[in-house]
Amino acid sequence: MKKQGIKKYLPTILIVASIVIVIGFVVYAMTRSDSTSTTATQPATAEDVAAITKGHTTGNVNAKVIVTEFGDYQCPVCGTWHPYLQNTFLPQYQDKVAFVFKNFPLTQVHKNAQISAQAAEAAGLQGKFWEMHNKLYETQTEWSEQSDPSSKFADYAGQIGINVNQFKSDLNSQKVKDIVQKDADLALKLNLQGTPTFFINGKQVTIKTGFEDLKNAVDQALAQPQ
C-alpha cells in the first residue's frame, strides 16, 4: 500500500519540486541583477564630472555638494521620487546643496518620454523649466498614455504663465531636441541602466532601499571637509 501510494502521488511531488527549483532560480537571478545594477561607478574623466554637475539647477548654486538626477518624466519610479524630492529633500537641503536635473528619456519603454523632456526644455527657454518639470511629474497620469500629449503640454504652458505660441514653436524644434539629446548621450556614455539615477559631485549613488540612501549619501558628503 505504501509503494502504491508513493507511485500515485509521484507526478505531483515531481511537479512541486520543479516549481520550487524554478522559483529559487528566479529569486537568485533577481538578487544578482539588483546587486549588479545598483553598483556605484566613478565617471572616468573630469569632463564627465563637469557635465554631470552642470544643467538646470535649484537650491544653493554655490554649495559644495551637487546632487544630480538623471530622470524620465514618464518613468513611474521617477514619479514616486518627485514628491519626496520636492516636498522633503529640497526644503531640507536647499541651503546646503545644489540640485541638478538631466534628461534621460527611456524611449524604448516610455512612448512619451522624449516629448515630455522636450516640453520641460521648451519651457526652460522661457525661464520656466522647474515650473514645467514639477507640472509634468505632478500630472504624469494625465498624459502618460495619450497618443500625442502636445496639446496637454500647451495647456500646462499656459498654466505656468509662458507664451503658449512660442512654447508650441519650440516644443519640436531642433534646438530643444539637441538639448535633450546632449543629456541622453551623457547618460549612455556613463552606461546608466535606468531612471532615476543620482550622482553626488559627479559620483553615482548606490540606491538599494529608497529615499534614505540618497539622504545618507548627501549627509556623508556634507560632513566631508571642503
Phi and psi in degrees as a GROMACS rama.xvg file:
@    title "Ramachandran Plot"
@    xaxis  label "Phi"
@    yaxis  label "Psi"
@TYPE xy
-65.6681  -43.0749  LYS-2
-64.4467  -41.1755  LYS-3
-63.5857  -38.5347  GLN-4
-64.2982  -41.7374  GLY-5
-63.8628  -44.3882  ILE-6
-61.889  -38.019  LYS-7
-62.0871  -40.0469  LYS-8
-100.293  1.35767  TYR-9
-57.4141  -45.973  LEU-10
-57.6038  -41.2849  PRO-11
-64.8494  -41.7518  THR-12
-61.3847  -43.0417  ILE-13
-65.5789  -38.6586  LEU-14
-64.3123  -46.455  ILE-15
-61.2095  -43.1355  VAL-16
-62.7188  -39.8659  ALA-17
-64.4579  -42.0022  SER-18
-62.1696  -42.8778  ILE-19
-61.0809  -41.6555  VAL-20
-65.389  -43.617  ILE-21
-63.0896  -44.6839  VAL-22
-60.5649  -42.4942  ILE-23
-61.9721  -40.1215  GLY-24
-65.7176  -42.6041  PHE-25
-62.9171  -44.987  VAL-26
-60.5424  -42.5206  VAL-27
-62.3768  -44.3519  TYR-28
-63.5967  -42.0859  ALA-29
-63.6061  -40.4902  MET-30
-62.7793  -43.7319  THR-31
-61.8328  -44.0199  ARG-32
-62.8836  -44.1073  SER-33
-62.6504  -43.6023  ASP-34
-66.3663  -31.0658  SER-35
-75.9789  -44.6583  THR-36
-72.2359  -19.7204  SER-37
-99.6321  8.42243  THR-38
-69.898  127.453  THR-39
-74.6315  145.227  ALA-40
-128.214  151.755  THR-41
-102.068  120.707  GLN-42
-52.2974  144.996  PRO-43
-74.8302  -29.7336  ALA-44
-127.51  158.984  THR-45
-64.5994  -29.9761  ALA-46
-63.3767  -39.9204  GLU-47
-62.083  -46.365  ASP-48
-60.958  -42.7306  VAL-49
-62.0985  -40.3722  ALA-50
-68.0792  -39.1179  ALA-51
-65.1876  -36.9055  ILE-52
-90.9064  3.72613  THR-53
-118.914  143.781  LYS-54
152.924  -159.416  GLY-55
-63.3853  121.869  HIS-56
-128.482  138.587  THR-57
-131.659  167.778  THR-58
92.7358  -149.637  GLY-59
-90.6498  102.688  ASN-60
-65.7588  -14.6417  VAL-61
-100.703  8.39036  ASN-62
-67.1326  152.532  ALA-63
-78.3717  -16.7175  LYS-64
-110.881  122.278  VAL-65
-115.204  117.729  ILE-66
-101.061  125.063  VAL-67
-117.597  133.621  THR-68
-113.27  127.348  GLU-69
-94.036  116.956  PHE-70
-133.916  165.838  GLY-71
-129.495  122.594  ASP-72
-66.1619  -21.3823  TYR-73
-94.7884  -7.63488  GLN-74
-66.9249  121.549  CYS-75
-62.355  -34.9606  PRO-76
-67.5872  -41.0694  VAL-77
-60.6416  -38.5961  CYS-78
-62.348  -33.3696  GLY-79
-72.3068  -37.0242  THR-80
-71.4314  -31.1873  TRP-81
-56.2624  -48.5471  HIS-82
-59.4847  -36.8898  PRO-83
-64.3827  -48.0926  TYR-84
-62.708  -42.9086  LEU-85
-75.0356  -41.4709  GLN-86
-100.385  -19.7111  ASN-87
-120.11  -58.1273  THR-88
-64.6188  -54.4682  PHE-89
-64.3332  -43.4239  LEU-90
-60.2715  -34.041  PRO-91
-73.1822  -36.2912  GLN-92
-114.857  6.8535  TYR-93
-58.9631  -28.3469  GLN-94
-89.2563  -7.48514  ASP-95
-111.007  -23.514  LYS-96
-133.247  158.59  VAL-97
-102.534  136.579  ALA-98
-115.392  123.657  PHE-99
-115.598  137.132  VAL-100
-114.352  134.599  PHE-101
-129.458  143.572  LYS-102
-79.1152  132.682  ASN-103
-139.663  71.4425  PHE-104
-68.5774  121.817  PRO-105
-87.9755  78.6822  LEU-106
-67.7007  -21.6351  THR-107
-73.7481  -22.8502  GLN-108
-116.936  -19.015  VAL-109
-124.005  107.691  HIS-110
-65.2076  -25.7548  LYS-111
-108.542  15.2058  ASN-112
-64.4448  -43.9336  ALA-113
-67.8099  -49.1998  GLN-114
-67.782  -30.9409  ILE-115
-71.0285  -37.6114  SER-116
-63.3256  -39.8684  ALA-117
-64.4084  -34.9942  GLN-118
-62.648  -43.3955  ALA-119
-63.3419  -43.2445  ALA-120
-71.821  -34.1996  GLU-121
-63.6593  -40.6828  ALA-122
-65.7402  -34.8313  ALA-123
-62.2082  -29.9312  GLY-124
-65.319  -20.435  LEU-125
-106.506  16.8244  GLN-126
78.4854  18.1252  GLY-127
-126.408  40.0608  LYS-128
-59.4895  -51.6873  PHE-129
-67.1621  -32.2384  TRP-130
-64.4646  -42.0512  GLU-131
-72.9728  -38.593  MET-132
-52.1945  -52.0204  HIS-133
-64.6867  -41.5055  ASN-134
-62.2409  -41.7703  LYS-135
-63.0682  -42.4857  LEU-136
-71.7721  -39.2076  TYR-137
-67.3845  -25.8112  GLU-138
-112.665  20.3237  THR-139
-49.9183  -41.3483  GLN-140
-71.554  -16.7985  THR-141
-75.1648  -34.9433  GLU-142
-116.62  -12.0248  TRP-143
-55.7917  -40.6077  SER-144
-101.328  7.78424  GLU-145
-71.2619  145.246  GLN-146
-67.4846  -33.4582  SER-147
-149.474  101.993  ASP-148
-85.7864  12.4399  PRO-149
-56.8999  -43.1317  SER-150
-66.6208  -35.0668  SER-151
-64.0961  -42.2089  LYS-152
-66.5883  -34.4876  PHE-153
-63.9548  -37.5449  ALA-154
-61.119  -43.7226  ASP-155
-62.3156  -38.625  TYR-156
-58.3525  -42.547  ALA-157
-64.2105  -38.402  GLY-158
-67.3318  -32.1709  GLN-159
-91.6921  1.0274  ILE-160
85.7661  34.9772  GLY-161
-113.812  167.844  ILE-162
-68.6477  112.669  ASN-163
-68.2935  -40.2977  VAL-164
-63.3199  -40.7557  ASN-165
-65.3426  -40.1006  GLN-166
-60.1937  -45.3951  PHE-167
-61.5384  -38.6638  LYS-168
-67.5084  -38.2881  SER-169
-78.5984  -26.516  ASP-170
-52.249  -45.878  LEU-171
-109.741  21.2688  ASN-172
-73.0922  155.024  SER-173
-64.3326  -34.0648  GLN-174
-58.2939  -47.2306  LYS-175
-68.5781  -42.6781  VAL-176
-59.3604  -38.5639  LYS-177
-66.4865  -36.7255  ASP-178
-62.537  -47.225  ILE-179
-63.6201  -43.3493  VAL-180
-64.7711  -34.8295  GLN-181
-60.8563  -43.3193  LYS-182
-64.5073  -45.3786  ASP-183
-63.6552  -38.524  ALA-184
-62.6393  -38.7781  ASP-185
-64.5213  -43.4123  LEU-186
-60.1983  -41.9999  ALA-187
-68.0695  -38.9811  LEU-188
-60.9471  -37.08  LYS-189
-80.7285  -2.47072  LEU-190
60.5715  40.7276  ASN-191
-69.5453  142.766  LEU-192
-101.876  -7.62548  GLN-193
176.567  -174.634  GLY-194
-130.139  150.713  THR-195
-77.0947  148.243  PRO-196
-121.302  132.125  THR-197
-113.273  146.38  PHE-198
-128.845  148.296  PHE-199
-122.314  117.905  ILE-200
51.3624  39.0846  ASN-201
87.0799  0.144442  GLY-202
-111.415  130.526  LYS-203
-65.4467  140.294  GLN-204
-96.4247  134.951  VAL-205
-80.902  118.258  THR-206
-111.312  111.205  ILE-207
-113.19  -39.0596  LYS-208
-111.473  -19.3413  THR-209
135.58  -146.403  GLY-210
-55.3915  -38.9523  PHE-211
-62.8585  -29.206  GLU-212
-62.454  -43.3893  ASP-213
-66.929  -45.1939  LEU-214
-59.0838  -45.4918  LYS-215
-64.2275  -39.6313  ASN-216
-65.2431  -39.368  ALA-217
-66.8304  -43.2877  VAL-218
-60.3932  -39.9143  ASP-219
-65.064  -41.0483  GLN-220
-66.0106  -39.1821  ALA-221
-66.6741  -29.6877  LEU-222
-77.7263  -14.3192  ALA-223
-74.4043  142.482  GLN-224
-63.8936  144.771  PRO-225
